[in-house]
Structures are given as structure tokens and as C-alpha cells.
């Protein structure tokens, strides 16, 4: 094989890998904030994809070094002020670990969610200035800041650019980002219509497109939502009685679309019982997130009409020409006790990571999520065993 042929095949392989690994991250994700009876806050999110990615459970200690390269601009280097636990995916070119979900030791959480309409500002920055690539917002926010207010203030000064995931401008990062902190504050960061928007999120809920402001406007169509069952009706002396409970949820959107999930996430996060203990609160949050669990095959897409990633995604059993998005994993963060839990599609139980127990670690620890034994409930122990 000629040198040029080998180079062409390498380029094609890289492009396909990039199409699979990063642009398809978070096709249909749901993030929400839950508050218990004592005013403590907990974050939950699901990750839906048509395939498994090489996720790693990664702990970055205080003092870890980071570098973010935004196209031709000067690399922005920063050192971690705080340690954080995260789920990461290797960049297809640099192999750097990109943070898709995480919690730091100050109770700040970060989630990356798909946003197909991403359109960031043009690169008008002095090339000698350190610029943050949007794909590195997770590592930057979790390593540098205590809370949402600090992130918001820093974003007013720090230039952020939406970069391509691969050379030659291929595959712009189609994401938006949401953060929650231990005070209950939430923030959404979006890049649309050629500008960056940083938005306070009073409900703590985020899914995917359209833009966050559209979702908030759409809630004007759901002012009737209430969790009290109205199971009895009298008309002209005739009484009609619902023989079951649960009628209060009849008007919730049933689809798994971003719009439907946003409304349901608002409903469940607002109306779920306010637990009186942290353990019960985490259990309540887990049950809330179960409402966004998507089994394989519930919705299917024709593999040759969707994203390029669908071509290599596994087919649905009995329907090989179709792929199916499913809940690859669910993450729960206790923003006060600093615990991070992850449950993958094939596991019924959560794997636990404790930031307090990891606080004395001085080096980065990373373990492939799929390699953590299903019998090992402690992800903390799995990380500490890594050399």
C-alpha cells in the first residue's frame, strides 16, 4: 500500500472515530436539581446514546495541570485549585480526557449535554491571548471555582470559543452546559446565533434543544400542572370516579423528545417528596431519574438516514438496520456530602465515589468505567487501587 493510501485511510479512520466518540455525546440527556426537606441539593443526569463510548471514571486532584487549545490561539494553561470526580471521554486526536460530567470538592457539579444548534462567536481574539475551548469548560469550571456565581463572573472575562473536534474545522462541538452548586444555584451556558449566553436557571432543569429560553417560555403552556389527583367529577347529578391513582400526571408529555423530557423533569424535580435525610434524598433522586431511563428499542432510528455514528452503532435485536438511543448511564451527585454515583445500562446498582475519601490523592486516577466490577460498589476503592 502506498504512503498516500495509508495516510488517506488514517485520516478516514480518524474522522469516523471522531464522529463516533465526541459529536454524538449526549444525544438525549436530562439534567435536574432536587432539593430535600432541609434545603440540601442533589444533581441527577442521564446520558443517552446509540452506543457505548470508552468512558473513564477520573479523579483530578488539587494541583492538577490543564491546557486548553482553541484553534490557533495561545494555549490556556491552568492549575487545579480544587479536586474533582468526573466521567471523561478521550479526545480522538490528542487523547486528552474531556469531562462530560463531574462534581468538585466544593459541591459544584457540571454536565455536558447535546445542543445541535451550537453556533459560537467568531474568533476575533488576539492570538497571543489564552482562550478556553468550549469542550474544556468542565475541567476549567470544576478545577477553578467553588460555585456558580464564581463561574458566571469568570465567564464575563474569559474568552471561550467553540472549536472543531478534529482538524480542518470538522465536527464543531454540538453541546451546551449546565452547572449546579451546593447553594442551589444553577447556570446554563449556550452558544447560539454567533454568541455566548450565560443564563441563570431558576428551575435547575436542562435537556437539549431548542435553546433554554424556549423551554422556559414553553412552560407557560403547562400552568395547570399539579401533583394532586382529582379523581372525582360530578355532571348533572352523575358521579364519575377514577378507580386508580395517578391521574395528576395525565397531561405530562409522554415522548422522549427534549421538549417532553424538560417538562417532565420540571414536574418530577418540583413535586417529588422532600426527603428528610440525605440518604433518603439520594434514593428519591434515583427514583426521579428512573423516569428518564430509556431501554434499547423503545425508539429506533434508521441507521443510514441519521448521524454518521449510527452506521457503526449496534443494531436493535431483530432490526439490524435500525439503531436505538438508550440510557448509557445515570449519575447522581450529593452536592453537600460530596458523593458521586454512577449506574450503567447493564447494572442495577450504583457505583459510589467519595470525594472526601479521595481528598488525599495527589495524582490523577482513572479507571475505565466498564472495568469496574459490578460486585464492587465502591468506585473510590477502584480508583485508589490504580497506580
C-alpha positions in Angstrom: 0.0 0.0 0.0 1.4 3.4 -0.9 2.2 6.0 1.7 -0.6 8.3 0.4 -3.1 5.5 0.6 -2.1 4.7 4.2 -2.4 8.4 5.0 -5.9 8.6 3.4 -7.1 5.6 5.4 -5.7 7.0 8.6 -7.5 10.3 8.0 -10.8 8.5 7.3 -10.4 6.3 10.3 -9.7 9.4 12.5 -12.8 11.2 11.1 -15.0 8.2 11.7 -13.6 7.8 15.3 -14.3 11.5 15.9 -17.8 11.2 14.6 -18.5 8.4 17.0 -16.7 9.4 20.1 -17.4 13.1 20.7 -20.1 14.7 18.4 -22.6 12.1 19.4 -22.1 12.6 23.2 -25.3 13.4 24.9 -27.8 13.0 22.1 -30.7 13.0 24.5 -29.7 13.9 28.1 -31.7 15.1 31.0 -30.2 17.1 33.9 -32.1 18.3 37.0 -31.7 19.6 40.5 -33.6 18.1 43.5 -33.9 19.7 46.9 -34.6 17.9 50.2 -36.7 19.0 53.2 -33.6 20.5 54.8 -32.7 22.6 51.8 -29.8 20.4 50.7 -29.3 20.0 46.9 -28.7 17.0 44.7 -28.0 16.8 41.0 -29.0 14.0 38.6 -28.5 13.4 34.9 -28.8 10.7 32.3 -26.7 10.1 29.2 -28.5 8.6 26.1 -26.5 7.3 23.1 -26.9 4.7 20.4 -23.7 3.0 21.5 -21.2 2.7 24.4 -18.2 5.1 24.5 -14.9 4.5 26.3 -15.9 6.3 29.4 -13.4 6.6 32.2 -14.1 7.4 35.9 -11.4 10.0 36.6 -10.3 11.9 39.7 -8.3 15.0 39.1 -6.6 16.2 42.4 -6.0 19.7 43.5 -2.9 20.9 41.7 -3.6 19.0 38.5 -2.4 20.8 35.4 -4.6 21.5 32.4 -4.2 23.1 29.0 -7.0 24.2 26.6 -6.2 24.9 23.0 -8.8 26.9 20.9 -7.8 26.7 17.3 -4.8 29.0 16.5 -5.0 30.9 19.8 -2.5 30.6 22.6 -3.0 27.6 24.9 -4.8 28.5 28.1 -3.0 26.7 30.9 -4.4 26.4 34.4 -3.7 24.6 37.6 -6.5 22.9 39.6 -7.5 24.8 42.8 -9.9 22.0 43.7 -10.1 18.3 43.2 -13.0 16.8 41.3 -14.5 13.5 40.3 -15.7 13.1 36.7 -16.7 10.9 33.9 -14.5 11.5 30.9 -14.0 10.5 27.3 -10.6 10.6 25.5 -10.3 13.1 22.7 -10.0 11.3 19.4 -6.8 13.2 18.4 -5.0 14.5 21.5 -6.2 11.7 23.8 -6.8 14.3 26.5 -9.7 13.3 28.8 -12.7 15.5 28.2 -15.1 16.0 31.1 -18.7 15.2 30.3 -20.0 15.0 33.9 -18.4 15.9 37.3 -18.5 17.1 40.9 -15.8 19.0 42.7 -14.9 19.1 46.4 -16.8 22.4 46.8 -20.1 20.9 45.7 -20.1 22.4 42.2 -21.4 20.0 39.5 -21.0 20.1 35.7 -22.9 18.4 32.9 -22.3 18.5 29.1 -25.5 18.0 27.1 -26.1 17.8 23.3 -27.2 21.0 21.6 -27.4 20.7 17.8 -27.8 24.4 17.2 -24.4 25.3 18.6 -23.0 28.4 16.9 -20.4 30.3 18.8 -18.8 33.7 18.3 -16.2 34.2 15.6 -12.6 34.1 16.5 -11.7 37.7 16.9 -9.3 37.2 19.8 -5.7 38.3 19.9 -3.8 35.2 19.1 -1.4 35.8 22.0 -4.3 35.6 24.4 -5.1 32.4 26.2 -8.6 31.2 25.0 -10.7 28.4 26.5 -12.1 25.8 24.1 -15.8 25.2 25.0 -15.1 21.4 25.2 -12.9 22.1 28.2 -15.5 24.1 30.2 -15.9 21.1 32.5 -12.3 20.8 33.5 -12.0 24.6 33.8 -15.1 25.1 35.9 -14.6 22.2 38.3 -10.9 22.8 38.9 -11.1 26.5 39.3 -14.4 27.6 41.1 -16.4 27.0 44.2 -19.8 27.8 42.9 -22.0 29.0 40.1 -21.5 32.7 40.9 -17.8 32.4 40.5 -18.1 30.6 37.2 -20.5 33.3 35.9 -18.2 36.1 37.0 -15.2 34.4 35.3 -17.1 33.8 32.1 -17.6 37.6 31.8 -13.8 37.9 31.4 -12.6 34.7 29.9 -12.8 34.3 26.2 -14.4 31.0 25.2 -14.6 29.6 21.6 -16.5 26.7 20.1 -13.8 24.7 18.4 -13.8 21.8 16.0 -13.2 18.3 17.4 -11.0 17.3 14.5 -8.5 19.1 12.2 -9.7 21.2 9.2 -12.7 22.5 11.1 -14.5 19.2 11.1 -17.3 18.5 13.7 -17.9 21.5 15.8 -18.7 20.7 19.4 -22.5 20.5 19.5 -23.0 21.0 23.2 -24.4 23.2 25.8 -23.5 23.1 29.5 -25.2 23.2 32.9 -23.9 23.7 36.4 -25.4 23.4 39.9 -23.9 24.2 43.3 -24.5 23.5 46.9 -26.4 26.7 47.4 -29.0 25.5 44.9 -27.9 27.9 42.1 -27.9 26.7 38.5 -26.4 28.0 35.3 -26.7 27.2 31.6 -24.0 28.1 29.1 -25.1 28.1 25.5 -23.5 29.1 22.2 -26.1 30.1 19.6 -26.6 32.7 16.8 -22.9 33.6 16.9 -22.8 34.5 20.6 -22.2 33.0 24.1 -25.1 33.2 26.5 -24.8 32.6 30.3 -28.2 32.2 31.8 -29.3 31.7 35.4 -31.5 28.7 35.7 -34.1 29.1 38.5 -35.6 25.6 38.0 -32.3 23.7 37.7 -33.6 21.6 34.7 -31.9 21.2 31.3 -32.3 18.8 28.4 -31.3 19.5 24.8 -32.5 21.9 22.1 -34.2 24.3 21.4 -32.4 26.9 23.4 -33.0 27.2 27.2 -35.1 30.4 26.8 -37.5 28.5 24.5 -38.0 25.7 27.1 -38.8 28.3 29.8 -41.4 30.0 27.5 -42.9 26.6 26.7 -43.7 26.1 30.4 -46.4 28.8 30.0 -48.4 26.0 28.3 -48.3 23.9 31.5 -49.5 26.2 34.2 -52.2 23.6 35.1 -49.6 21.1 36.4 -50.3 19.9 39.9 -49.4 16.7 41.7 -52.8 16.3 43.4 -55.0 13.7 41.9 -58.5 14.9 41.0 -60.3 11.6 40.7 -63.9 12.6 41.1 -66.2 14.6 38.8 -70.0 15.3 39.0 -72.0 16.2 35.9 -75.8 16.7 36.0 -76.0 14.6 39.1 -73.9 11.8 37.7 -70.6 11.0 39.6 -67.6 9.8 37.7 -64.9 8.2 39.8 -61.4 7.3 38.6 -60.7 3.8 40.2 -57.0 4.3 40.3 -54.4 6.9 41.5 -52.0 8.8 39.2 -54.4 10.9 37.2 -52.4 14.0 38.1 -49.7 13.0 35.5 -52.1 12.6 32.6 -51.2 15.9 31.0 -47.4 15.4 31.1 -45.8 14.9 27.7 -45.2 11.2 27.1 -42.5 11.4 24.4 -38.7 11.2 25.0 -38.1 14.3 23.0 -36.1 17.1 24.6 -39.2 19.2 25.0 -41.2 16.4 26.6 -38.3 15.5 29.0 -37.8 19.1 30.0 -41.5 19.4 31.2 -41.4 16.1 32.9 -38.1 16.9 34.6 -39.6 20.1 36.0 -42.6 18.2 37.3 -40.6 15.4 39.0 -38.0 17.6 40.5 -40.5 20.0 41.9 -43.2 17.6 43.1 -41.2 14.6 44.4 -41.4 14.2 48.1 -38.9 16.3 50.1 -36.8 13.7 51.9 -35.8 14.4 55.4 -32.3 12.7 55.4 -29.5 12.8 52.8 -29.7 9.0 52.2 -33.4 9.2 51.5 -32.9 12.2 49.3 -30.4 10.3 47.1 -32.8 7.4 46.9 -35.6 9.8 45.9 -33.4 11.4 43.3 -32.5 7.9 41.9 -36.2 7.2 41.6 -36.8 10.5 39.9 -34.1 9.8 37.4 -35.7 6.4 36.7 -38.5 8.2 34.9 -35.9 9.2 32.2 -34.5 5.7 31.8 -34.7 4.6 28.2 -34.4 0.9 27.3 -32.9 -0.1 24.0 -35.5 -0.5 21.2 -38.1 1.9 22.8 -37.4 4.3 19.9 -35.5 3.3 16.8 -33.7 5.3 14.0 -32.8 4.1 10.5 -29.0 3.8 10.6 -28.4 5.1 7.1 -30.5 8.3 7.5 -29.2 9.6 10.8 -25.8 10.7 12.1 -22.7 9.0 10.7 -22.2 7.5 14.2 -25.4 5.4 13.5 -23.6 3.4 10.8 -21.3 1.7 13.4 -23.8 1.7 16.3 -25.1 -1.7 17.2 -28.4 -2.7 15.6 -31.5 -3.4 17.6 -32.1 -7.1 18.2 -34.3 -8.3 15.3 -33.9 -5.0 13.4 -30.3 -4.8 12.3 -30.8 -1.8 10.0 -32.0 0.3 13.0 -30.2 1.8 16.0 -31.7 2.8 19.3 -30.7 5.5 21.8 -30.7 4.2 25.3 -29.6 5.4 28.8 -25.9 4.6 28.8 -25.5 5.8 32.4 -27.1 7.8 35.1 -25.2 10.0 37.6 -26.2 11.3 41.0 -24.3 14.0 42.9 -24.8 14.9 46.5 -23.6 18.5 46.5 -23.3 18.7 50.3 -21.8 15.3 51.3 -19.7 15.3 48.1 -20.6 11.8 46.8 -20.9 10.9 43.2 -22.8 7.8 42.0 -22.9 6.2 38.6 -25.1 3.4 37.3 -24.5 2.0 33.8 -27.1 0.3 31.5 -26.2 -3.2 32.4 -26.1 -2.6 36.2 -29.0 -2.3 38.6 -26.8 -0.8 41.4 -24.8 2.4 41.6 -21.1 2.6 41.9 -20.1 5.1 44.6 -17.3 7.7 44.5 -16.5 9.7 47.7 -14.6 13.0 47.2 -13.8 13.2 50.9 -12.1 9.8 50.7 -10.2 10.9 47.6 -9.0 14.2 49.1 -5.5 13.0 50.0 -4.8 11.7 46.5 -2.0 13.7 44.8 -2.1 12.2 41.3 -4.7 11.8 38.7 -6.6 8.5 39.0 -8.6 7.0 36.1 -10.3 3.7 35.5 -12.3 2.5 32.6 -15.9 2.6 33.7 -16.8 -0.7 32.2 -14.0 -2.4 34.0 -15.3 -1.6 37.5 -16.7 -4.8 38.8 -20.5 -5.0 39.1 -19.9 -6.5 42.5 -17.7 -3.6 43.6 -20.0 -0.9 44.9 -17.0 1.3 45.8 -15.6 3.2 42.8 -13.4 5.0 45.3 -11.6 1.8 46.1 -11.2 1.0 42.4 -9.6 4.4 41.8 -7.3 4.1 44.9 -6.1 0.7 43.6 -4.9 2.4 40.4 -1.2 3.1 40.4 
